[in-house]
Amino acid sequence: MASHLLFLDFSGGEFMLIALVFLMFFGSKSIPGVAKSLGKAIREFKDAANNVQREIQDSAGVNEIKETLNPSPTIQAPTITEAQQPKVEEKPKDTTGQTELPL
């Protein structure tokens, strides 16, 4: 398994060499534009992949199956007002600075 992941093992020198080649190829002024266009391309690719996945799920009827298996509750649980909540007594604070350990 480790032999398959050797191509992912970059050291600092290898990264600097790649950055230097990138800088020489694109130039320092065009790198922000290249990064911006690369980000847009990645975002568009992810959006397209999500749209394809959504279309496949819709055509297979996955959403209808999920709704039948897990129906959304239509009855809301009653809310408890402050007057209905039980009173909880607070312990007095210890001013000695010692903490008690639970047994």
C-alpha positions as CSV (number, residue, x, y, z in Angstrom):
1,M,0.0,0.0,0.0
2,A,2.8,2.4,0.8
3,S,4.4,1.9,-2.6
4,H,1.2,3.2,-4.2
5,L,1.5,6.5,-2.2
6,L,5.1,7.3,-2.9
7,F,4.2,9.8,-5.6
8,L,2.4,11.9,-2.9
9,D,5.6,12.2,-0.8
10,F,6.9,15.7,-1.5
11,S,9.7,17.2,0.4
12,G,10.5,20.9,0.8
13,G,13.1,20.9,-2.0
14,E,10.8,19.2,-4.5
15,F,8.0,21.7,-3.7
16,M,10.4,24.6,-4.1
17,L,11.5,23.3,-7.5
18,I,7.9,23.0,-8.7
19,A,7.2,26.5,-7.4
20,L,10.2,27.9,-9.2
21,V,9.2,26.2,-12.5
22,F,5.7,27.5,-12.1
23,L,7.0,31.0,-11.5
24,M,9.3,30.9,-14.5
25,F,6.6,29.6,-16.7
26,F,3.8,32.0,-15.8
27,G,5.6,35.0,-14.3
28,S,4.9,36.7,-11.1
29,K,2.2,39.1,-12.4
30,S,0.0,36.4,-14.0
31,I,0.0,33.9,-11.1
32,P,-3.0,35.5,-9.3
33,G,-5.0,35.3,-12.6
34,V,-4.0,31.7,-13.2
35,A,-5.0,30.8,-9.6
36,K,-8.4,32.6,-10.0
37,S,-9.1,30.8,-13.3
38,L,-8.1,27.5,-11.8
39,G,-10.4,28.0,-8.8
40,K,-13.3,28.9,-11.2
41,A,-12.6,25.7,-13.2
42,I,-12.6,23.5,-10.1
43,R,-15.8,25.1,-8.9
44,E,-17.5,24.6,-12.2
45,F,-16.4,21.0,-12.3
46,K,-17.8,20.3,-8.8
47,D,-21.1,22.0,-9.7
48,A,-21.3,19.8,-12.8
49,A,-20.5,16.7,-10.8
50,N,-23.2,17.6,-8.3
51,N,-25.8,18.2,-11.0
52,V,-25.1,14.9,-12.6
53,Q,-25.4,13.1,-9.2
54,R,-28.6,15.0,-8.5
55,E,-30.1,14.0,-11.9
56,I,-29.1,10.3,-11.3
57,Q,-30.8,10.3,-7.9
58,D,-33.9,12.0,-9.3
59,S,-34.2,9.5,-12.2
60,A,-33.7,6.6,-9.8
61,G,-36.3,7.9,-7.4
62,V,-33.9,8.0,-4.4
63,N,-35.5,11.1,-2.9
64,E,-39.0,9.5,-3.0
65,I,-37.6,6.4,-1.3
66,K,-36.0,8.4,1.4
67,E,-39.2,10.4,2.1
68,T,-41.2,7.2,2.4
69,L,-38.7,5.6,4.8
70,N,-38.2,8.7,6.9
71,P,-41.4,10.8,6.8
72,S,-40.9,14.3,8.1
73,P,-42.9,14.9,11.4
74,T,-45.9,17.2,10.9
75,I,-46.7,17.5,14.6
76,Q,-44.6,19.9,16.5
77,A,-43.4,19.0,20.0
78,P,-44.9,21.3,22.7
79,T,-42.5,23.9,23.9
80,I,-41.7,24.3,27.6
81,T,-42.0,27.8,29.0
82,E,-39.7,29.2,31.7
83,A,-42.4,28.9,34.3
84,Q,-42.9,25.1,33.5
85,Q,-39.2,24.2,33.8
86,P,-38.1,22.6,37.0
87,K,-36.1,24.7,39.4
88,V,-32.5,23.6,39.8
89,E,-30.7,24.7,42.9
90,E,-27.1,25.9,42.5
91,K,-24.4,24.8,44.8
92,P,-22.6,27.5,46.7
93,K,-19.2,28.3,45.3
94,D,-16.2,27.0,47.1
95,T,-13.9,29.9,48.1
96,T,-11.1,27.8,49.6
97,G,-9.7,27.1,46.1
98,Q,-9.7,23.3,46.6
99,T,-11.5,21.1,44.2
100,E,-13.4,18.0,45.1
101,L,-12.8,14.8,43.1
102,P,-15.8,12.7,42.4
103,L,-15.7,9.2,44.0
